Amino acid sequence: MFTSKVINSTETEVHLGLSPVFIRALMSLRGIKLSDIARERNVTRGLITQVIDGNIQSRPTKELIAKRLGLPYEVLWGPRPEREAA
C-alpha cells in the first residue's frame, strides 16, 4: 500500500507512517540510494533495508532518511518514540 497506515482502537487513532514500498519509491524517485544512506551512517546497506522494513529500530537512521527525503520524521515513520535504539 502506498499510503499511511492507520490503526483504529477504541480510544485512539495511531499513525504508523508510510509503507516500506512507498519509502523506497520516494527514495528512488529522488535518486537516493540505500548505499548512500549506509555510507553516511557507517552501517551496512542491509541494516538500512531492515530499518525501512521495520525489522530494526534506529532513530538516527530514520531521521537521516527523512532528512534526505525532505520530509518530517512523523510522515515517514509515525510518532517519534521516546527512546529507540541507535
C-alpha positions in Angstrom: 0.0 0.0 0.0 1.3 3.5 -0.9 -0.5 5.5 1.8 -0.1 5.9 5.5 -1.4 3.1 7.7 -3.8 3.9 10.5 -5.0 1.6 13.2 -8.2 2.5 15.0 -8.6 1.3 18.6 -11.5 2.1 20.9 -9.8 5.2 22.3 -7.1 6.4 19.9 -6.0 6.5 16.3 -2.4 5.6 15.8 -0.5 6.8 12.7 2.2 4.2 11.7 3.9 6.1 8.9 4.4 5.1 5.2 4.8 1.6 3.9 8.4 0.4 3.1 7.5 0.1 -0.6 6.4 3.7 -0.7 9.5 4.9 1.2 11.7 3.0 -1.3 9.8 4.5 -4.2 10.3 8.0 -2.8 14.0 7.4 -2.4 14.3 6.0 -5.9 12.4 9.0 -7.4 14.7 11.4 -5.6 17.9 9.5 -6.6 18.7 8.4 -3.0 20.4 5.0 -2.8 20.4 2.7 0.2 24.2 2.6 -0.1 24.4 6.4 0.2 22.5 6.3 3.4 24.5 3.3 4.7 27.8 5.1 3.9 26.7 8.3 5.6 25.6 6.3 8.7 28.7 4.0 8.5 26.5 0.9 8.6 25.6 -1.8 6.0 23.1 -1.5 3.2 21.4 -4.5 4.8 20.8 -2.6 8.0 19.2 0.2 6.1 16.9 -2.3 4.4 16.0 -3.7 7.8 15.2 -0.3 9.2 13.0 0.6 6.3 11.2 -2.7 6.6 10.6 -2.1 10.3 12.7 -5.1 11.5 15.3 -3.0 13.2 14.7 0.3 15.0 17.2 3.0 14.5 16.0 6.5 15.1 19.2 8.2 13.7 18.9 6.2 10.5 15.2 7.0 10.2 16.0 10.7 10.9 18.6 10.7 8.1 16.3 9.1 5.6 13.6 11.6 6.4 16.1 14.5 6.1 17.4 13.3 2.8 13.8 12.9 1.5 13.0 16.4 2.8 10.0 15.1 4.8 9.2 15.2 8.5 10.1 12.1 10.5 6.5 11.6 11.6 5.3 11.4 7.9 7.6 8.5 7.2 7.7 6.6 10.4 4.8 7.9 12.6 5.2 9.5 16.0 8.7 9.7 17.4 9.3 7.1 20.1 10.5 8.4 23.4 13.5 6.1 23.3 14.7 4.0 20.4 18.0 2.1 19.8 20.8 3.7 17.8 
